[in-house]
Amino acid sequence: MIRTAICMAICLCFAFLAFSASAQPMRVEVSEPDSGRMLDAWLALPDGDETVPAVVFLHGCSGLTFSGSPLATYSAWSAILNDAGYAVLMVDSAVSRGFRGTCGPGAERATMYRERPSDAYAGLLYLQGLPRIAPDRVFLIGWSQGGGVALLTMNTESIGRPLPSPQHDFRGAVAFYPGKCSAEFLHAPYTSVEPGTWSTIAPMLILHGGRDNWTPAAPCQAFVDELQTRGELVEITVYPDAVHSFDAPNLPLRPRQDVLTSRGEAPLVGTDPKARVAAKEAVLAFLADHS
């Protein structure tokens, strides 16, 4: 019995390792189109050999990885999208610049907002060079700081867009609880657009938490309301009880003690199971509708 149990444990261990190895994204490098800066990234392809659509991930201010692997939120979304038939490229904007977290005020955070739209296009061009990727069906998803960068990237006057522009630009974008989601932010020096004239190159979906005290939903909702009066293809869904990082897997509700909001509060973070499920459905529906 003991020998049988040991054998079963060993078999299960190897089975788990084999599954994990096949599910793990592989590390690659992508090049910014203008500066030539090399960026670390993680590529996860769905099973099969058919041509597939793809998604570029832009991480939040805490960075993409921990102990050399993508954080749980990005790994979970990568698996969800792989299962739905999408390739995923997670671009590491922090480690590539020698940064750790860029959640506090200062030059590093400003650098990230200014330069990361170019990172998004580095990801787009890399994917478009892969034989399995449909070059006209590449999307962008960003979280928190990365969500704000997604808004900057998708602007018609984005300073990150290479010249000449790609033959096929991003098909659409999703922004989770984006940082700096307001008309006051989305212009110079981060874009060349005049205040009050922000416009998107493709449809966008914003997903937010109503109890988010780090990147509050109200300014973002007001910004989207104004955009919609001008016919911009931007939608927002606010989950009333959700806080920041509501889509993370198994993250207990807690205040973060390592950073403060602009109002001097500890930001609340934590999973909201209902909002997480709803967000998964919303993202998959958005991608399917615009693929």
Stockholm file with secondary structure:
# STOCKHOLM 1.0

chainA/1-291         MIRTAICMAICLCFAFLAFSASAQPMRVEVSEPDSGRMLDAWLALPDGDETVPAVVFLHGCSGLTFSGSPLATYSAWSAILNDAGYAVLMVDSAVSRGFRGTCGPGAERATMYRERPSDAYAGLLYLQGLPRIAPDRVFLIGWSQGGGVALLTMNTESIGRPLPSPQHDFRGAVAFYPGKCSAEFLHAPYTSVEPGTWSTIAPMLILHGGRDNWTPAAPCQAFVDELQTRGELVEITVYPDAVHSFDAPNLPLRPRQDVLTSRGEAPLVGTDPKARVAAKEAVLAFLADHS
#=GR chainA/1-291 SS CHHHHHHHHHHHHHHHHHHHHHHSCEEEEEECTTTCCEEEEEEECCSSSSCEEEEEEECCTTCSEETTEECHHHHHHHHHHHHTTCEEEEEETTGGGTCCCCCSSSHHHHHHHHHHHHHHHHHHHHHHTSTTEEEEEEEEEEETHHHHHHHHHHBTTBTTSCSSCCSSCCCCEEEESCTTCSTTTSSTTSBSCCTTCCCBSSCEEEEEETTCSSSCHHHHHHHHHHHHHTTCCEEEEEETTCCBTTTSTTCCCEECSSCCCTTSCCCEECCCHHHHHHHHHHHHHHHHHHC
#=GC SS_cons         CHHHHHHHHHHHHHHHHHHHHHHSCEEEEEECTTTCCEEEEEEECCSSSSCEEEEEEECCTTCSEETTEECHHHHHHHHHHHHTTCEEEEEETTGGGTCCCCCSSSHHHHHHHHHHHHHHHHHHHHHHTSTTEEEEEEEEEEETHHHHHHHHHHBTTBTTSCSSCCSSCCCCEEEESCTTCSTTTSSTTSBSCCTTCCCBSSCEEEEEETTCSSSCHHHHHHHHHHHHHTTCCEEEEEETTCCBTTTSTTCCCEECSSCCCTTSCCCEECCCHHHHHHHHHHHHHHHHHHC
//
